[in-house]
């Protein structure tokens, strides 16, 4: 069982409440169970998390930029692999 930090839990709740995505999707993306995320949401009140300090938002933006860059690289690799395998067909 993985022990998540309080900061991770609070950030997960903030994302779940503000992203507009279904909680099941957020839980899957973060690698936690849907019921675990539900417990965290019940534990941390939205008013505590939505008013995050600007430094937290800057850190989150940087994390998202990095994740976005990685996802774009993965997408480009998959596109090239698809083209390669398509050209190998008889």
N, C-alpha and C positions, 0 to 999 in steps of 0.2 A: 504494500500500500504506500503510495507516494504522499508525503506530507508537504502540502503547499503552504507558502508563506501567507501571512495576513495581507500583504500588499497584492499578491497574486489573486487572492480571493476577492478583495475589494475591486480590483481592476476587472475581473471576470464579471462581477455583478454590474459594474458600471457599463461594460460593453453590452451585457444582456439587456439592460434597461434602456440604453440610448441608441443602440445600433438599428433597431427595427427588425432585426432578424429573429426567427423563432428560437426559443431557448434551447431546443434540441440541437439546432445547427450550431449555436454558440458553444454549447457544451462539447459537441463533437470536434469543432475546430480547436478548442482549447485542450482536448484530450481528457476531459472529465465526464463523469456520468451526468445524465439529465437530472436525476434526483439529487446528486451532490450540488449541482448548480442551484437547484431549487432551495436547498437548505441554506446555501450561502446567501441567496436573495432574501430569504426570511430573516437571516441573521443580521445582515447589513442593511440599514434603512437607506432608501434612495437619497434622502436629504443629506446624508453624510458623504455621499460619493459624487453627486452631480456637481457640487461646488468644489471641485478639485483645484488645488493651487496651480498656477500657470506652469510651474516647473514640471509638475506631473503631466500636464498636457503636452509640453514640449518633448518630454521623454517618450510619451506615447506616440507622438507624431514621428519621432525619429525611428521608433521601433516599427511603425507601420510603413515608413519609407523603405527600411531595410527589407521587411517582409515582401513588399511590393516588388522590389528589385529582384529578390530571389525568385519570386513567382514568375516574373517576366523571363528570367533566364531559363527556368524550367520549361516554360511554354515554348520558348525558342528552340530549345533542345528537342522537345517532342515534335515540333514542326519539322525540323531537319530530319529526325528519325523517320517520320511518316513519309517524307519525300524520298528518302533513301530506300526504304522498303517498298514503296510504290514503284520505284524505278527498277527494282530487282525482279519484278513479276515477269514471267515469260510472255 
